[in-house]
Amino acid sequence: METVTMTLTSQPELFLECYNVTPDQFAGKSLAEIAALPAHEGKIQWKLGDFFKFDGKAGETAADTKIVVNGDVRRMKRFGQKMSAGEIVINNDTDMYIGGWMTGGKITVKGNADSFLGIAMEGGEILIEGDAQNHVGSAYRGDWRGMSGGLIRVKGKAGNDIGTAMTGGTIIIEGDAFIHVLTHAEGGTVIIKGDVEGRVGGQMVKGDAYIFGNILYPLPGFKKIATVEKEVDGATYTFDQFIGDLGERKTKKKGEIIYGNIYLKK
């Protein structure tokens, strides 16, 4: 795998949309061609080379291309948007929409990520070594299609609206989360290894939420049906199983009603 290292040389006055920073866009291009790729600051179009210097070499294909991002990129959005293969490593905190709509490859952020991480993600893997903000793996605002595949792992805590309208894939938050987990979900798995303040599974049709800590304000639309053992993230634990949201429409499979599940660790 070939590596392109991009190092920040100039900060934007506002925020920079780095939607072209993907292995798909870099693959097969020279460093000069990569530096000429557009980026937007509001309605103003710049070139990536106006803010970054580039070293190394891109691979012939996205799968053969790794991008390393250095510098204070907390004002930079949309790294890895719609990427299909390859790898991105961001050695700092970053802003919103990281890995949005991605279908493959891997993104690692060695810091914190802001909101809308992995929205509408279809495949691939995102690892955040710090915290994430709101709307992890959720639908874009005004849309109903959230994350449908892939894996997002946040080693710190996260905010609200985790997995909204999710239909597939897995989100793992190793710390606490705030409110609204798997709201409007029709599939997928969210694992919260810390506490959640409340509103887990609201208007949920299908999907699984595993909560290792406490839910401060559980919703009334769920009822306990069993105590079960489940393998989660490579280990087996005992959970109280709740089904719901009982106020929502339900489908049947082989004559049995399909519910969403909340598994609360005992």
C-alpha positions in Angstrom: 0.0 0.0 0.0 1.3 3.5 -1.0 1.0 6.4 1.4 0.2 10.1 0.9 1.0 12.3 3.9 -0.8 15.6 4.0 0.3 18.2 6.5 -1.7 21.3 7.4 0.2 24.6 6.4 -2.6 27.1 6.7 -5.9 27.3 8.6 -9.1 28.3 6.9 -10.9 31.4 8.2 -14.1 29.4 8.7 -14.4 25.6 8.1 -13.1 23.7 5.1 -15.0 20.9 3.4 -12.5 18.2 2.6 -14.8 15.9 0.7 -12.1 15.0 -1.8 -9.7 13.6 0.9 -10.4 9.9 0.1 -8.3 7.1 -1.3 -10.8 7.0 -4.2 -10.0 10.6 -5.2 -6.2 10.3 -4.6 -5.6 7.0 -6.3 -3.7 7.2 -9.6 -2.9 10.9 -9.2 0.4 12.7 -8.8 0.9 14.9 -5.8 0.4 18.0 -7.9 -3.0 16.6 -9.1 -4.0 15.8 -5.6 -3.1 19.3 -4.4 -5.3 20.7 -7.2 -8.4 18.9 -6.0 -11.1 21.3 -4.9 -12.3 22.0 -1.3 -14.9 24.5 -0.2 -15.0 27.1 2.6 -18.6 28.1 2.4 -19.3 29.0 -1.2 -15.6 29.8 -1.9 -13.8 27.1 -3.8 -10.1 26.5 -2.9 -7.6 23.8 -3.7 -6.4 21.3 -1.1 -2.9 22.6 -1.8 -3.9 26.0 -0.5 -4.0 24.5 3.0 -1.9 21.3 2.9 1.5 20.2 1.6 1.7 16.6 0.3 4.4 14.0 0.4 4.6 10.4 -0.6 2.8 8.6 -3.4 -0.8 7.4 -4.1 -1.5 3.9 -5.1 -3.0 2.9 -8.4 -6.3 2.0 -6.8 -8.2 3.2 -3.7 -7.5 -0.2 -2.0 -3.7 0.5 -2.5 -3.9 4.0 -1.1 -3.4 5.2 2.5 -3.8 8.8 3.5 -2.2 10.2 6.7 -3.4 13.7 7.8 -1.2 15.7 10.2 -1.9 19.0 11.9 -4.7 20.8 13.7 -7.6 19.9 11.5 -10.4 20.7 13.9 -11.8 23.1 11.3 -11.8 20.4 8.6 -15.0 18.4 7.7 -15.9 15.4 5.5 -12.7 13.4 5.5 -13.4 10.0 3.9 -16.8 11.0 2.6 -18.1 8.3 0.2 -14.8 6.4 0.3 -15.0 2.8 -0.9 -11.6 1.3 0.0 -8.1 2.1 1.3 -7.3 3.8 4.6 -7.2 7.2 6.3 -5.4 8.1 9.5 -6.1 11.5 11.1 -3.5 12.3 13.8 -5.6 14.9 15.6 -9.1 15.9 16.5 -11.4 16.6 13.5 -14.7 18.1 12.7 -18.1 16.8 11.3 -19.2 14.3 8.7 -16.1 12.0 8.9 -16.8 8.8 6.9 -20.3 9.9 5.8 -21.8 7.6 3.2 -18.7 5.5 3.1 -19.0 2.0 1.7 -15.6 0.4 2.5 -12.1 1.0 3.8 -11.0 2.2 7.2 -10.7 5.5 9.0 -8.8 6.1 12.2 -9.0 9.3 14.2 -6.4 9.6 16.9 -8.4 12.1 18.8 -12.0 13.3 19.0 -14.6 13.6 16.2 -17.5 16.1 16.0 -21.1 15.3 15.0 -22.5 13.2 12.1 -19.7 10.6 12.2 -20.4 7.9 9.7 -23.9 9.1 8.8 -25.6 6.8 6.3 -22.6 4.6 6.3 -22.9 1.4 4.2 -19.7 -0.5 4.9 -16.1 -0.2 6.1 -14.7 0.6 9.6 -14.3 3.8 11.6 -12.3 4.0 14.8 -12.3 7.1 17.0 -9.7 6.9 19.8 -11.3 9.8 21.7 -14.9 11.0 21.9 -17.6 11.6 19.3 -20.4 14.1 19.4 -24.0 13.7 18.2 -25.6 11.7 15.4 -23.1 8.9 15.2 -24.2 6.5 12.4 -27.5 8.3 12.0 -29.5 9.5 9.0 -28.8 12.8 7.5 -31.3 15.4 8.8 -34.5 15.1 6.9 -33.7 11.6 5.6 -34.8 8.3 7.0 -31.8 6.2 5.9 -29.2 5.8 8.6 -26.3 3.5 8.8 -26.9 0.2 7.0 -23.5 -1.6 7.3 -20.0 -1.5 8.6 -18.5 -0.8 12.1 -18.1 2.4 14.1 -16.1 2.1 17.3 -15.7 5.1 19.7 -13.3 4.4 22.5 -14.5 7.4 24.5 -18.0 8.8 25.1 -20.6 10.1 22.6 -23.5 12.5 22.6 -27.1 12.1 21.5 -29.0 10.5 18.6 -26.8 7.5 18.1 -27.9 5.2 15.3 -31.1 7.2 14.4 -33.0 5.4 11.6 -30.3 2.7 11.5 -31.0 -0.4 9.4 -27.8 -2.4 9.8 -24.1 -2.4 10.9 -22.7 -2.0 14.4 -21.9 1.0 16.6 -19.8 0.5 19.7 -19.5 3.3 22.2 -17.0 2.3 25.0 -17.9 5.2 27.3 -21.2 6.9 28.1 -23.9 8.2 25.7 -26.5 10.9 26.3 -30.1 10.5 24.9 -31.8 8.9 21.8 -30.1 5.6 21.0 -31.6 3.7 18.0 -34.5 6.1 17.5 -36.7 5.0 14.5 -34.3 2.0 14.0 -35.3 -0.8 11.6 -32.2 -2.9 12.3 -28.5 -2.7 13.3 -26.8 -3.0 16.6 -25.6 -0.4 19.1 -23.4 -1.3 22.1 -23.0 1.3 24.9 -20.4 0.1 27.4 -21.2 3.0 29.8 -24.4 4.7 31.0 -27.2 6.3 28.9 -29.4 9.0 30.3 -32.5 7.9 28.4 -34.7 7.5 25.4 -33.2 4.2 24.2 -35.2 2.6 21.4 -37.8 5.2 20.9 -40.1 4.3 18.0 -37.8 1.4 17.3 -39.1 -1.3 14.9 -36.1 -3.7 14.8 -32.5 -3.7 16.0 -30.5 -4.5 19.2 -29.2 -2.1 21.9 -26.8 -3.5 24.4 -26.4 -1.3 27.5 -23.6 -2.3 29.9 -24.2 0.6 32.4 -27.5 2.2 33.5 -30.4 3.8 31.7 -31.4 6.6 33.9 -34.8 7.2 32.3 -36.0 4.0 30.5 -38.9 4.3 28.1 -42.3 2.8 29.0 -42.7 1.2 25.6 -40.5 -1.7 26.5 -41.1 -4.8 28.7 -38.8 -7.4 30.2 -39.3 -10.9 28.8 -36.2 -12.9 29.8 -32.7 -13.0 31.2 -30.3 -14.2 28.6 -26.6 -14.8 27.8 -25.2 -13.1 24.8 -21.8 -12.8 23.2 -21.0 -9.1 22.6 -17.8 -7.7 21.3 -15.9 -10.9 21.8 -17.1 -11.8 25.3 -20.2 -13.4 26.9 -22.4 -11.5 29.4 -25.8 -11.9 31.1 -28.5 -9.4 30.2 -32.1 -8.6 31.0 -33.9 -8.6 27.7 -36.6 -6.0 26.9 -38.7 -5.9 23.8 -40.4 -2.9 22.1 -41.1 -0.2 21.2 -44.6 -1.8 21.9 -46.3 1.3 20.5 -44.9 1.0 17.0 -45.9 -1.0 14.0 -44.5 -4.6 14.0 -43.8 -7.0 11.2 -43.9 -10.8 11.3 -41.4 -13.4 10.2 -42.5 -17.0 10.0 -45.6 -16.0 12.0 -43.6 -14.5 14.8 -43.7 -10.7 15.6 -40.3 -9.0 15.3 -39.5 -6.6 18.1 -36.6 -4.3 18.8 -34.4 -5.5 21.7 -32.8 -3.7 24.6 -30.3 -5.9 26.5 -29.4 -4.4 29.9 -26.4 -6.0 31.5 -27.0 -7.5 34.9 
